């Protein structure tokens, strides 16, 4: 709830702490809620930063940070810029929730009033926004994204690489290692984020991003403090901390082979509040074309974009295998069960079955022409492959005739 900011220039402990919280309302836009919060904070003379409302489907989320002392009492300011201490933050949060009509006062996922975890599917899966995946992947892999997320994606290729667009805010998904490296940009109103998959990232991540960053939502001071006063100093402190990036997390990118010069650029680019320009800057730092960031804006999809609808797991795998079969050539095509014509596949399955049967029936098992284990292995291989071709080929032939 209250976090300690970075030490001062001389390493001394800071005089104030930051209390961060979010009020969640049953309002889709949050403009009225934002006004009520601002009026309440001004009436309480609280030194605070109030972020722009983020529409979260039928709900809206409004974040804020307040300055508190070590005991958790909020810092207040009078008209002359003098500071004093008010109510403790826990009680203040409850009063703010009741006074503004918020549904929850969120302190790290827990409601300040009830003390219960905030559990609502509307917060887990917000409607609105857009996510854009950049990398090198095929339509069959996009079908897997759609199946795993149970949502539709738009897929197209550009001269700068492949692009998959999801209509909805999805800050991270699980990808196969074949698609690494990849970057996903996400936007939900004034909220912007990016996640990254690296070729050398730990297998224990199981396909989840190796690094992610969410910019602070644009925020403004609630009070107009007098320059040069104690209140102005506290307000400046809040602004600095709100916009500061997580330098320790950025420094850990060296484990993925990211150089110190790139990290220095990221330290600056990942600070501040989010915007499309910030996305462009980070893409440029990673050697990607800046124009790819424009796809987070509505109405930017090309006519060539292909809609990939979610399917069941079986249908998704079958679609992926079919796509791979169409692209297969040479020896890959020979060994791909879906690259054959259905009738040819059934005939080949019959031939394989006859060969396997002949191996079993004609071999003198007392004096085999090869070691016993070798003959058994060959017969088993031909038998299993024959069964696969007969079943898959028969199913495809039946489906073709039914259509």
C-alpha positions in Angstrom: 0.0 0.0 0.0 2.8 2.4 1.0 6.1 2.0 -0.7 9.5 3.5 0.0 10.9 5.4 -3.0 14.5 5.6 -4.0 17.0 7.1 -1.4 18.0 10.7 -1.7 21.2 11.9 -3.4 23.2 11.3 -0.2 21.7 7.9 0.4 19.5 9.2 3.2 16.1 7.8 3.9 13.3 9.8 2.2 11.1 11.9 4.4 7.9 10.7 2.8 6.5 7.5 1.4 4.1 6.8 -1.5 0.7 5.3 -0.9 -0.7 4.0 -4.2 -4.3 2.9 -4.7 -7.0 2.6 -7.3 -10.7 3.3 -7.1 -12.9 1.0 -9.2 -16.3 2.3 -10.3 -19.4 0.8 -12.0 -19.0 3.4 -14.8 -17.7 2.7 -18.3 -16.0 6.1 -18.9 -15.1 7.3 -15.4 -15.3 11.1 -16.2 -17.9 11.8 -13.4 -16.0 9.5 -11.0 -12.7 11.3 -11.8 -14.4 14.7 -11.0 -15.7 13.4 -7.7 -12.4 12.0 -6.6 -10.6 15.3 -7.5 -13.1 17.4 -5.6 -12.8 15.1 -2.5 -9.0 15.2 -2.5 -9.0 19.0 -2.9 -11.5 19.3 -0.1 -9.2 17.2 2.1 -6.2 19.2 1.0 -4.4 16.0 0.1 -1.1 16.2 -1.9 -1.8 13.6 -4.5 -1.5 12.7 -8.2 -4.7 11.6 -9.9 -4.4 9.5 -13.1 -6.7 9.6 -16.1 -9.6 7.1 -15.9 -9.1 3.8 -17.7 -12.2 2.3 -19.1 -12.2 -1.4 -18.2 -15.3 -2.6 -20.1 -18.3 -1.9 -17.9 -16.0 -0.7 -15.1 -13.4 2.0 -14.9 -10.2 2.1 -12.9 -8.7 5.4 -11.6 -5.3 5.2 -10.0 -3.7 7.7 -7.6 -0.7 8.2 -5.4 -0.6 10.1 -2.1 2.3 11.3 0.0 2.3 9.8 3.5 4.8 9.9 6.4 6.5 6.8 7.9 3.4 6.2 10.2 1.1 6.3 7.2 -0.6 9.7 7.8 -1.4 11.6 4.6 0.5 14.8 3.8 -1.8 17.9 3.5 -1.1 21.4 2.2 -2.8 24.7 2.9 -3.1 27.6 0.5 0.3 29.0 1.5 2.1 25.8 0.8 2.6 24.7 4.4 2.3 21.0 5.1 0.6 19.0 7.9 -0.5 15.5 8.5 -4.1 14.2 8.3 -5.9 10.9 8.6 -4.1 7.6 8.3 -4.2 6.2 4.8 -6.3 3.1 5.6 -9.1 5.1 7.0 -8.7 7.8 4.4 -9.1 5.2 1.6 -12.3 3.9 3.1 -13.7 7.4 3.4 -12.7 8.2 -0.2 -14.4 5.0 -1.4 -17.6 5.9 0.4 -17.5 9.6 -0.5 -17.1 9.0 -4.2 -19.3 5.9 -4.6 -16.6 3.6 -5.7 -17.2 -0.1 -5.8 -13.8 -1.0 -4.5 -10.7 0.8 -3.1 -7.9 -1.4 -4.4 -4.8 -1.7 -2.3 -2.7 -4.4 -4.1 -5.7 -6.5 -5.1 -7.5 -6.1 -1.7 -10.4 -3.9 -0.9 -9.5 -1.3 1.8 -12.9 -1.5 3.5 -13.7 -5.2 3.5 -10.1 -6.5 3.6 -11.2 -9.2 1.0 -9.4 -9.9 -2.3 -11.0 -8.2 -5.3 -12.2 -11.0 -7.5 -14.2 -10.0 -10.6 -13.9 -11.6 -14.1 -14.6 -8.1 -15.5 -11.2 -7.0 -14.2 -9.4 -10.1 -15.4 -10.7 -9.8 -19.0 -11.4 -6.2 -19.8 -13.2 -5.4 -23.0 -11.8 -2.6 -25.3 -8.2 -1.8 -26.1 -5.9 -3.6 -28.5 -2.8 -5.8 -28.4 -0.3 -6.2 -31.3 2.1 -9.1 -31.5 5.2 -8.5 -33.7 7.6 -11.2 -34.8 7.9 -14.0 -37.3 5.1 -16.6 -37.2 2.7 -18.5 -39.5 -1.0 -18.5 -39.7 -1.0 -21.9 -37.9 0.7 -20.3 -34.9 -1.8 -17.5 -34.9 -4.5 -20.2 -34.8 -2.9 -21.5 -31.7 -2.9 -18.0 -30.1 -6.6 -17.8 -30.9 -7.3 -21.2 -29.5 -5.4 -20.6 -26.3 -6.9 -17.1 -25.6 -10.4 -18.1 -26.9 -10.5 -14.9 -28.9 -10.1 -13.9 -32.5 -6.9 -12.4 -34.0 -6.2 -10.6 -37.2 -3.0 -11.8 -39.0 -1.0 -10.1 -41.8 2.5 -9.7 -43.0 4.5 -6.5 -43.6 7.9 -5.7 -45.0 9.0 -5.4 -41.4 7.7 -8.8 -40.2 4.5 -10.6 -39.2 1.8 -8.9 -37.2 -1.1 -10.4 -35.2 -3.7 -8.0 -33.8 -6.1 -8.8 -30.9 -9.1 -6.5 -30.4 -8.9 -6.3 -26.6 -6.2 -5.6 -24.0 -4.1 -8.6 -23.5 -0.8 -7.7 -21.8 0.8 -11.1 -22.1 0.3 -14.6 -23.7 2.2 -17.8 -23.9 4.2 -18.4 -27.1 6.1 -21.3 -28.5 9.9 -21.0 -28.7 9.7 -21.1 -32.5 8.2 -17.6 -32.5 11.0 -16.0 -30.3 12.1 -13.2 -30.4 8.8 -11.4 -30.3 7.3 -8.2 -28.9 3.7 -7.4 -27.9 2.3 -3.9 -27.6 -0.9 -3.3 -25.7 -3.1 -0.3 -25.2 -6.2 0.3 -23.2 -7.1 4.0 -23.4 -4.3 5.9 -21.6 -2.7 2.6 -20.4 0.3 1.4 -22.5 2.5 -1.7 -22.0 5.0 -3.9 -23.8 6.2 -7.4 -23.2 9.2 -9.2 -24.8 10.2 -12.7 -25.6 13.9 -13.4 -26.1 15.7 -16.3 -27.8 17.8 -17.1 -24.8 15.2 -16.7 -22.1 14.7 -19.3 -19.4 12.7 -22.4 -20.3 11.1 -22.3 -16.9 9.1 -19.3 -18.1 7.1 -21.9 -20.3 6.6 -19.5 -23.1 5.6 -16.4 -21.1 7.5 -13.1 -21.6 11.0 -12.7 -20.3 10.4 -9.0 -19.6 7.5 -6.6 -19.4 6.9 -3.0 -18.8 3.7 -0.9 -18.2 4.0 2.8 -18.3 2.4 5.0 -15.7 -1.0 6.3 -16.8 -0.9 10.1 -17.4 -1.6 11.9 -14.1 -1.9 15.4 -12.8 -1.5 17.0 -9.3 -4.7 17.6 -7.4 -3.5 20.8 -5.7 -1.9 23.8 -7.2 1.0 24.2 -4.8 3.0 27.4 -4.3 6.5 27.1 -5.9 9.4 26.9 -3.4 7.2 25.7 -0.5 7.2 22.4 1.4 4.0 21.4 -0.4 5.6 22.0 -3.8 8.6 19.8 -2.8 6.2 17.0 -1.8 4.3 17.3 -5.1 7.5 17.2 -7.1 8.6 14.1 -5.2 5.3 12.4 -6.1 5.7 13.3 -9.8 9.3 12.0 -9.9 8.4 8.7 -8.3 5.2 8.2 -10.4 7.1 8.6 -13.6 10.3 6.7 -12.7 10.9 3.4 -14.4 12.0 0.2 -12.6 15.8 0.6 -13.2 16.6 -2.7 -11.4 14.3 -4.8 -13.7 15.7 -3.0 -16.8 19.3 -3.8 -15.7 18.5 -7.5 -15.5 18.1 -7.5 -19.3 21.8 -8.1 -19.6 21.1 -11.8 -19.0 19.5 -11.8 -22.5 22.5 -10.2 -24.1 21.1 -6.7 -24.1 24.1 -4.2 -24.1 24.6 -1.4 -21.6 24.0 1.2 -24.3 20.6 -0.2 -25.0 19.8 -0.4 -21.3 20.8 3.3 -20.9 18.3 4.2 -23.7 15.6 2.1 -22.1 16.1 3.8 -18.7 14.9 7.0 -20.4 12.3 5.6 -22.8 10.5 3.5 -20.2 10.1 6.5 -17.9 7.2 8.9 -18.0 3.6 8.2 -18.9 2.7 5.9 -21.8 1.9 7.0 -25.4 2.2 5.7 -28.9 5.4 7.8 -29.2 6.9 5.8 -26.3 6.1 2.6 -28.1 7.7 3.9 -31.3 10.8 4.8 -29.3 11.3 1.4 -27.7 10.7 -0.4 -31.0 13.4 1.7 -32.6 15.8 0.9 -29.7 15.2 -2.8 -30.4 15.8 -2.4 -34.1 12.1 -2.6 -35.1 10.4 -0.3 -37.5 8.7 2.5 -35.5 5.6 2.5 -37.8 4.6 -0.9 -36.3 3.4 0.9 -33.2 0.6 2.6 -35.2 -1.3 -0.7 -35.2 -2.4 -0.1 -31.6 -4.6 2.6 -32.9 -8.1 1.8 -34.1 -8.8 1.7 -37.9 -5.2 0.8 -38.9 -5.6 -2.7 -40.1 -4.7 -3.4 -43.8 -7.3 -5.0 -46.1 -5.0 -8.0 -46.4 -5.5 -8.9 -42.7 -6.9 -12.4 -42.2 -9.4 -13.0 -39.4 -8.4 -16.1 -37.3 -11.3 -17.3 -35.2 -10.8 -19.4 -32.0 -11.5 -23.1 -32.4 -11.4 -26.2 -30.2 -8.0 -27.6 -29.4 -8.4 -30.5 -31.8 -9.5 -28.2 -34.7 -6.7 -25.8 -33.9 -4.1 -28.6 -34.1 -5.6 -30.0 -37.2 -5.6 -26.5 -38.9 -2.0 -26.0 -37.9 -1.0 -29.4 -39.3 -2.9 -28.7 -42.6 -1.1 -25.3 -42.9 2.2 -27.0 -42.3 1.3 -29.6 -44.9 0.5 -27.0 -47.5 3.9 -25.4 -46.9 5.9 -28.6 -46.7 8.3 -29.5 -49.6 10.7 -32.3 -50.3 11.4 -34.8 -47.5 9.1 -32.9 -45.1 6.2 -33.3 -47.5 6.8 -37.1 -47.7 6.6 -37.5 -44.0 3.7 -35.1 -43.3 0.5 -37.2 -43.0 -1.7 -34.3 -44.3 0.5 -33.5 -47.3 -0.7 -36.6 -49.2 -3.9 -36.8 -51.2 -6.5 -38.7 -49.1 -6.9 -41.6 -51.7 -3.1 -41.9 -52.2 -2.6 -42.0 -48.4 -5.1 -44.8 -47.9 -3.5 -46.9 -50.7 -0.1 -46.3 -49.2 -1.4 -47.3 -45.8 -2.7 -50.6 -47.3 0.8 -51.2 -48.9 2.5 -50.5 -45.6 0.1 -52.9 -43.8 0.8 -55.7 -46.3 4.6 -55.2 -45.9 4.3 -55.3 -42.1 2.2 -58.4 -42.3 4.6 -60.0 -44.7 7.5 -59.3 -42.4 5.7 -61.0 -39.5 4.4 -64.0 -41.5 7.4 -64.7 -43.7 10.2 -64.2 -41.2 11.7 -67.4 -39.6 11.7 -66.2 -36.1 14.1 -69.1 -35.0 16.7 -67.9 -37.5 15.7 -64.3 -38.5 17.5 -62.6 -41.4 18.3 -59.7 -39.0 18.6 -59.7 -35.2 15.2 -60.3 -33.6 14.9 -56.8 -32.2 15.6 -55.2 -35.6 13.0 -57.2 -37.4 10.4 -56.5 -34.6 11.2 -52.8 -34.8 10.9 -52.6 -38.5 7.6 -54.4 -38.5 6.3 -52.2 -35.7 7.3 -49.1 -37.5 5.6 -50.1 -40.8 2.5 -51.3 -38.8 2.1 -48.1 -36.9 2.7 -45.9 -39.9 0.2 -48.0 -41.9 -2.4 -47.6 -39.2 -1.8 -43.8 -39.1 -2.2 -43.5 -42.8 -5.3 -45.7 -43.0 -7.1 -43.8 -40.1 -6.1 -40.3 -41.2 -6.5 -40.9 -44.9 -9.9 -42.6 -44.4 -11.1 -39.8 -42.2 -10.0 -37.2 -44.7 -11.5 -39.2 -47.6 -14.8 -39.6 -45.7 -14.9 -35.9 -44.9 -14.2 -35.0 -48.6 -17.0 -37.2 -49.8 -19.4 -35.8 -47.2 -18.6 -32.3 -48.2 
